[in-house]
Structures are given as structure tokens and as C-alpha cells.
């Protein structure tokens, strides 16, 4: 029974929607010491998002969008796993895992599902098509509650391989960003039979201090080092989630405004870089899923697990064919650093635009890069 795959449909009770709206109306707002991003997310900005969540956002519409795609749940290693499974109409399609990150959900991939699975209908060459498996990370959204501790990126990667084999896929590729990049990197390190290759949006590799290593950086990579400095200045969420996620969880599952402000930190930028350009409807869809499943705190647990084991960051050999797509408004991977542990880099792309959530803000570029990479491996 534990290996059973059961159909799943998102169906949030109306009482939960009513409760969310009541809580938003009763929000106690902090005093605004400043109205810029120098101390965190500004009160005025979060109030603006909260007002949209309460008055303009239609959860039922987003729920229907999710339910247009076949969804399932199964159990792996004692943990409930939720996933979308979208089969391509092309009979030769390659199975492809897509793994989201934090504070995202499977909804991150809504804009790329069609072009990847049904390229013919999107004006693309049908010779490159994919059967898509898009799981919710353990402890995130509908892959909840967490059944226990120890779910670092390496354990998730092993679970993903079991999921693909359970679905009958003996040959498949994998792609991911953020936490999804950590899991997909670990899948490359595991390199199980049947893994064709891994496509990564980030490889978190850093300077070693070796003489002259910084001189090898491309202009794109050099500019990325300035972004890294800004990230290190503001990334309090990484520190807290890596050390005290359980304490943080109380506010994330009890206060919609608290969850909103916390999850906005990475989505809209530490200095409001994406405050006017990021898709707010998509952000509120992610946010609503976290709220209705009460998984804000559990999702943070993955940071602690990876910090304890080094999973996703450890420099151990990855011999799987690898592609790296580096987007300018994101952590910019440095090829010389990545090559210390990745021996088969097949494709390296410095993108002209896009950010951390590329499947949402640069879907066409991401789709093109994924198709190009796996076509090379066919």
C-alpha cells in the first residue's frame, strides 16, 4: 500500500478561505520606522500585498488552474509526496523531473508545462518533448506533514529517483532551481542508473582562496560577485532557517501577514529590486498554498537539514552530464568554481535576463535552454 499512487485534487475548504480573510482583516501592523528596504520588507509594501491578497486575489481561480494538471500522492521512505504528472502527447518524450525551491511551490512551473510537454501546440519542434513529473518537496505544500527529520537534499534526491522508477521511468532527466537546484545537484552526485543529465539554475560554489582564481572570471561572473556581496549582507532568512526553523514556524503558520512578509523577502528582493516586476498573482498563489497547508515552518526545516549535512553544497564529484543556466538577477554561478566538482559540464549559459524564479519571470529562456541541453543528450 505504501507504494500506491493515488489521484489528488486541490480542494481547500471554504472555511479555511474565510478564516484567512478574517485574519488578514485583523492584522496588527508594526510601526514603520522607515519606508525603504534597509531594515527589511517595508510596512507599506506588505500592506499593499496583503490588501491584494484579501480583496483582489481569487484562490478558487488558481486552484482550478492547478487542478487542470493531473496530480497524485504516494509515500516514499515514510513521507507523503505530492506531484504533478503531465504526460506528453509525443510518444518519444523524455521523462523530466522539475523541482521547485523556497518559498515556491509546484505552481512555479505553470508557464513552462505546456511548452515542455506539448511543444507542437506551442510552435516548437515536437522532436524535443518531455513527460513532466513535478513534485512538492517534502514538508512543502501538499507533501506534508513532515514524517520525521533528516530530509536533506541528498535524501530528497534518492526519493526522487525512487519516484521516477515507481512511475515506470527507467531513463529520465532532472532540472531545478533554489532548493530544487540542491536536490538536482545531489541527484547528479548520486548518478543513479537511467539518469540522463541534470540542468541547474544555480550551483552554489564559492572562491577557495587559490591564487589567481578570481582573474578567470568572465565579466558576467565578476558582476555576479557584487550580487553575492549584497546577498551575504541581507540573507538573514538563511541564517534563521538553518538554525531555528521550529521557532520561526509559530509565526509562519499563525499569521498570514507574517508569512507574507517572510516569503516576500526572497521573491521581491532584499532591496525591492523586483517589487514592481514580479508576478504578484503567482506569488500570492505560492503564499496561499503555504498558508492553507500550514507548511511555512516545515518548509524552513530543509535549510537546517542541509546545513547539518552539507547536502547540496558539498564539493564531491558529480559525473552526470550537467547544464548550468545562470540568470543575471540571481546568484551567478562561476564556471571555474563549479568545475572543481562537476566533471561533465555539457552546457553553460549566461542568460541575458531573468532572476531566481526563472520559470516564472523568464520561462521562454528556461524552456529553450532545457530543450537544447537534453536534445544534446538524446
C-alpha positions as CSV (number, residue, x, y, z in Angstrom):
1,X,0.0,0.0,0.0
2,X,2.9,2.4,0.7
3,X,3.9,2.2,-2.9
4,X,0.4,3.1,-4.1
5,X,0.0,6.1,-6.4
6,X,-3.4,7.8,-5.7
7,X,-5.1,10.7,-7.6
8,X,-5.1,14.0,-5.8
9,X,-7.1,17.2,-6.3
10,X,-6.6,20.5,-4.5
11,X,-9.8,21.4,-2.7
12,X,-9.4,23.9,0.1
13,X,-12.4,24.1,2.4
14,X,-14.3,27.4,2.2
15,X,-14.0,27.7,6.0
16,X,-10.2,27.9,5.6
17,X,-10.5,30.7,3.0
18,X,-12.9,32.6,5.3
19,X,-10.5,32.2,8.2
20,X,-7.6,33.6,6.1
21,X,-9.7,36.7,5.2
22,X,-10.7,37.3,8.7
23,X,-7.1,37.1,9.9
24,X,-6.0,39.5,7.2
25,X,-8.6,42.0,8.3
26,X,-7.4,41.7,11.9
27,X,-3.7,42.1,11.1
28,X,-1.8,44.1,13.7
29,X,0.7,46.1,11.7
30,X,4.2,47.0,13.1
31,X,5.2,50.7,13.4
32,X,7.1,51.8,10.3
33,X,10.5,53.1,11.3
34,X,11.5,53.6,7.7
35,X,9.7,53.1,4.4
36,X,12.6,51.6,2.5
37,X,14.2,48.1,2.4
38,X,17.1,49.0,4.7
39,X,15.7,47.1,7.7
40,X,13.5,44.5,6.0
41,X,10.3,44.5,4.0
42,X,8.6,47.9,4.3
43,X,5.2,48.0,6.1
44,X,3.6,49.9,3.2
45,X,4.7,47.3,0.7
46,X,3.5,44.4,2.7
47,X,0.2,46.1,3.4
48,X,-0.2,46.6,-0.3
49,X,0.3,42.9,-0.9
50,X,-2.0,41.9,1.9
51,X,-4.7,44.2,0.5
52,X,-4.4,42.4,-2.8
53,X,-4.5,39.0,-1.1
54,X,-7.6,39.9,0.8
55,X,-9.6,41.9,-1.8
56,X,-8.4,41.1,-5.3
57,X,-6.9,37.6,-5.3
58,X,-9.1,34.7,-6.4
59,X,-7.9,31.5,-4.8
60,X,-10.6,29.4,-6.5
61,X,-9.3,30.5,-9.9
62,X,-5.7,29.5,-9.0
63,X,-7.0,26.2,-7.5
64,X,-8.8,25.4,-10.8
65,X,-5.6,26.2,-12.7
66,X,-3.6,23.7,-10.6
67,X,-6.3,21.1,-11.0
68,X,-6.2,21.3,-14.7
69,X,-3.0,19.2,-14.4
70,X,-3.1,15.6,-13.2
71,X,-1.9,15.3,-9.6
72,X,-1.1,12.4,-7.4
73,X,0.3,11.4,-4.0
74,X,2.4,8.5,-2.9
75,X,4.5,7.6,0.0
76,X,8.3,7.3,-0.1
77,X,10.5,6.5,2.9
78,X,7.5,7.2,5.2
79,X,6.9,10.6,3.7
80,X,3.8,11.7,1.7
81,X,4.9,13.0,-1.7
82,X,2.6,15.1,-3.9
83,X,3.4,15.6,-7.5
84,X,2.0,16.7,-10.9
85,X,2.4,14.2,-13.7
86,X,1.9,15.6,-17.1
87,X,2.4,13.2,-19.9
88,X,3.4,14.5,-23.4
89,X,1.3,13.6,-26.4
90,X,4.6,12.8,-28.2
91,X,5.4,9.1,-27.8
92,X,9.2,9.6,-27.8
93,X,9.1,12.2,-25.0
94,X,11.8,12.0,-22.3
95,X,10.7,11.9,-18.7
96,X,11.8,15.1,-16.8
97,X,11.8,15.9,-13.1
98,X,11.2,19.6,-12.3
99,X,12.0,20.6,-8.7
100,X,10.9,23.9,-7.2
101,X,12.6,25.8,-4.4
102,X,11.7,28.1,-1.4
103,X,9.4,30.0,-1.0
104,X,8.0,28.5,-4.1
105,X,5.7,25.6,-5.0
106,X,4.9,23.4,-8.0
107,X,3.0,26.5,-9.3
108,X,6.4,27.9,-10.2
109,X,6.3,25.8,-13.3
110,X,2.8,26.6,-14.6
111,X,4.2,28.7,-17.5
112,X,6.7,26.0,-18.8
113,X,4.5,22.9,-18.5
114,X,2.8,23.4,-21.9
115,X,6.0,24.2,-24.0
116,X,7.9,21.4,-22.4
117,X,5.3,18.7,-22.6
118,X,3.4,19.7,-25.8
119,X,5.9,21.7,-27.9
120,X,3.9,21.0,-31.1
121,X,1.0,23.1,-29.7
122,X,3.4,25.9,-28.8
123,X,5.1,26.3,-32.1
124,X,8.2,24.3,-31.1
125,X,9.9,21.3,-32.6
126,X,8.0,18.2,-31.4
127,X,11.2,16.2,-31.6
128,X,12.1,17.5,-28.2
129,X,9.3,16.8,-25.7
130,X,9.0,15.7,-22.1
131,X,6.8,13.8,-19.8
132,X,6.8,16.0,-16.7
133,X,7.0,15.0,-13.0
134,X,6.8,18.0,-10.7
135,X,6.9,17.0,-7.0
136,X,6.3,19.1,-4.0
137,X,9.4,19.0,-1.8
138,X,9.0,17.0,1.5
139,X,7.5,19.3,4.1
140,X,6.3,21.8,1.4
141,X,2.7,22.3,0.4
142,X,0.8,19.0,-0.1
143,X,3.9,16.8,0.6
144,X,3.1,17.3,4.3
145,X,3.2,16.9,7.2
146,X,6.9,16.0,7.6
147,X,7.0,12.5,8.8
148,X,10.4,13.0,10.5
149,X,13.7,14.7,10.5
150,X,16.6,14.1,8.1
151,X,15.1,15.3,4.8
152,X,18.2,17.0,3.4
153,X,18.8,17.5,-0.4
154,X,20.6,14.1,-0.7
155,X,17.7,12.2,0.8
156,X,15.2,14.1,-1.4
157,X,17.3,13.2,-4.5
158,X,17.2,9.5,-3.6
159,X,13.4,9.8,-3.1
160,X,13.0,11.4,-6.5
161,X,14.9,8.5,-8.2
162,X,12.5,6.1,-6.4
163,X,9.5,8.2,-7.6
164,X,10.6,8.1,-11.2
165,X,11.3,4.3,-11.1
166,X,7.9,3.8,-9.4
167,X,6.3,5.7,-12.3
168,X,8.0,3.2,-14.6
169,X,10.6,5.6,-16.0
170,X,13.9,3.9,-16.3
171,X,15.5,6.8,-18.2
172,X,14.9,10.5,-17.2
173,X,16.4,13.9,-16.8
174,X,16.1,16.4,-13.9
175,X,16.0,20.2,-13.6
176,X,15.8,22.6,-10.6
177,X,16.4,25.9,-9.0
178,X,17.0,27.1,-5.4
179,X,16.4,24.2,-3.1
180,X,15.4,22.3,-6.3
181,X,19.0,23.0,-7.6
182,X,20.4,21.5,-4.4
183,X,18.3,18.4,-4.8
184,X,19.0,18.1,-8.5
185,X,22.8,18.5,-7.9
186,X,22.6,15.7,-5.3
187,X,20.8,13.6,-7.9
188,X,23.8,14.2,-10.2
189,X,26.1,13.2,-7.4
190,X,24.1,10.0,-6.8
191,X,24.0,9.4,-10.6
192,X,21.6,6.5,-10.4
193,X,21.1,4.2,-13.4
194,X,18.9,5.9,-16.0
195,X,19.7,9.5,-15.1
196,X,20.4,11.2,-18.4
197,X,21.6,14.5,-17.1
198,X,20.9,17.4,-14.7
199,X,20.0,21.0,-15.6
200,X,20.7,23.5,-12.8
201,X,19.8,27.2,-12.3
202,X,22.4,27.6,-9.6
203,X,25.5,25.8,-8.4
204,X,26.4,27.3,-5.0
205,X,30.2,27.1,-5.3
206,X,32.4,29.8,-3.9
207,X,36.0,31.1,-4.1
208,X,38.6,28.7,-2.5
209,X,41.2,31.4,-1.9
210,X,43.6,29.9,-4.5
211,X,46.0,32.4,-6.1
212,X,44.6,33.9,-9.3
213,X,41.3,32.2,-9.3
214,X,39.3,35.5,-9.4
215,X,41.2,36.5,-12.6
216,X,39.5,33.7,-14.5
217,X,36.0,35.1,-14.1
218,X,34.0,36.3,-17.1
219,X,32.6,39.9,-16.9
220,X,29.2,38.3,-16.2
221,X,30.6,36.3,-13.3
222,X,32.5,39.3,-12.0
223,X,29.3,41.4,-11.9
224,X,27.8,38.5,-10.0
225,X,30.3,38.7,-7.2
226,X,28.7,42.1,-6.3
227,X,25.3,40.5,-6.2
228,X,26.8,37.8,-3.9
229,X,28.0,40.6,-1.5
230,X,24.5,42.0,-1.3
231,X,23.1,38.6,-0.7
232,X,25.5,37.9,2.2
233,X,24.6,41.3,3.6
234,X,20.9,40.6,3.8
235,X,20.3,36.9,3.9
236,X,19.0,36.7,7.5
237,X,16.4,34.2,6.4
238,X,19.1,31.6,5.5
239,X,20.7,32.1,9.0
240,X,17.4,31.7,10.9
241,X,16.0,28.8,8.8
242,X,19.3,27.0,9.0
243,X,19.4,27.2,12.8
244,X,15.9,27.8,14.4
245,X,13.2,26.9,11.9
246,X,10.9,25.4,14.6
247,X,10.8,28.7,16.5
248,X,10.1,30.6,13.3
249,X,7.3,28.2,12.4
250,X,5.0,29.5,15.1
251,X,4.6,32.9,13.3
252,X,4.6,31.5,9.8
253,X,1.6,29.2,10.4
254,X,-0.4,31.6,12.7
255,X,0.0,35.0,11.0
256,X,-0.8,35.5,7.3
257,X,0.9,38.9,7.4
258,X,4.0,37.3,9.0
259,X,4.1,34.6,6.3
260,X,3.6,37.1,3.6
261,X,6.5,39.4,4.8
262,X,8.8,36.5,5.3
263,X,8.2,34.8,2.0
264,X,8.4,38.2,0.2
265,X,12.0,38.6,1.3
266,X,13.4,36.5,-1.5
267,X,10.7,36.9,-4.1
268,X,10.7,40.7,-4.3
269,X,14.4,41.3,-3.4
270,X,16.2,42.4,-0.3
271,X,16.1,46.0,-1.6
272,X,12.8,45.8,-3.5
273,X,14.5,45.0,-6.8
274,X,11.5,43.0,-8.1
275,X,8.8,44.9,-6.3
276,X,7.2,46.2,-9.4
277,X,8.1,43.4,-11.9
278,X,7.5,40.1,-10.1
279,X,4.2,38.4,-10.9
280,X,2.2,39.1,-7.7
281,X,-0.6,36.7,-8.6
282,X,1.9,33.9,-8.8
283,X,3.5,34.9,-5.5
284,X,0.1,35.0,-3.8
285,X,-0.7,31.6,-5.2
286,X,2.5,30.2,-3.7
287,X,1.7,32.0,-0.4
288,X,-1.8,30.7,-0.3
289,X,-0.6,27.1,-0.7
290,X,1.9,27.6,2.2
291,X,-0.9,29.1,4.3
292,X,-3.6,26.5,3.6
293,X,-1.2,23.6,4.2
294,X,0.4,25.3,7.3
295,X,3.8,24.4,5.9
296,X,5.7,27.7,6.3
297,X,7.7,26.3,9.2
298,X,8.2,22.8,7.8
299,X,9.5,24.2,4.6
300,X,12.1,26.0,6.5
301,X,13.4,22.7,8.0
302,X,15.2,21.8,4.8
303,X,17.6,24.7,5.4
304,X,18.6,23.2,8.8
305,X,18.9,19.7,7.4
306,X,21.2,20.9,4.6
307,X,23.3,23.0,6.9
308,X,23.9,20.0,9.1
309,X,25.0,17.6,6.4
310,X,26.2,20.0,3.7
311,X,23.9,18.4,1.2
312,X,23.5,20.4,-2.0
313,X,26.7,22.4,-1.3
314,X,29.3,19.8,-0.7
315,X,32.1,19.5,-3.3
316,X,32.0,15.9,-4.1
317,X,32.2,14.6,-7.7
318,X,29.2,14.9,-9.9
319,X,29.9,12.9,-13.0
320,X,26.4,13.2,-14.6
321,X,26.1,15.4,-17.7
322,X,25.3,18.8,-16.4
323,X,24.0,22.1,-17.7
324,X,24.1,25.4,-15.8
325,X,21.8,28.3,-16.7
326,X,22.9,31.4,-14.8
327,X,20.4,34.3,-14.8
328,X,21.6,37.9,-14.2
329,X,19.2,38.8,-11.4
330,X,20.2,35.8,-9.3
331,X,23.1,34.1,-7.7
332,X,25.5,33.8,-10.7
333,X,27.3,30.5,-10.8
334,X,31.1,30.7,-11.6
335,X,32.2,28.1,-14.0
336,X,35.8,27.7,-12.7
337,X,34.4,27.1,-9.2
338,X,31.7,24.7,-10.4
339,X,34.3,22.7,-12.4
340,X,36.1,21.7,-9.1
341,X,33.4,19.1,-8.6
342,X,31.5,18.8,-11.9
343,X,33.4,16.9,-14.4
344,X,30.9,16.8,-17.3
345,X,29.6,20.3,-17.9
346,X,28.0,19.9,-21.3
347,X,26.3,23.3,-21.5
348,X,26.9,26.7,-19.7
349,X,24.6,29.6,-20.4
350,X,24.9,33.2,-19.2
351,X,21.3,34.5,-19.6
352,X,20.5,38.0,-20.9
353,X,17.6,38.4,-18.4
354,X,15.7,36.7,-15.7
355,X,16.1,36.0,-12.0
356,X,15.8,33.5,-9.2
357,X,12.4,32.3,-10.3
358,X,13.2,31.9,-14.0
359,X,10.3,29.6,-14.7
360,X,8.1,32.5,-13.9
361,X,10.0,35.6,-15.0
362,X,11.9,34.1,-18.0
363,X,10.0,31.0,-19.0
364,X,10.9,31.1,-22.7
365,X,14.6,31.3,-22.0
366,X,14.5,28.5,-19.5
367,X,12.4,26.3,-21.8
368,X,14.9,26.9,-24.7
369,X,17.9,26.1,-22.5
370,X,16.3,22.9,-21.1
371,X,15.3,21.7,-24.6
372,X,18.8,22.5,-26.0
373,X,20.6,20.6,-23.3
374,X,18.5,17.4,-23.4
375,X,18.5,17.4,-27.2
376,X,22.3,17.2,-27.0
377,X,22.0,14.1,-24.8
378,X,19.5,12.3,-26.9
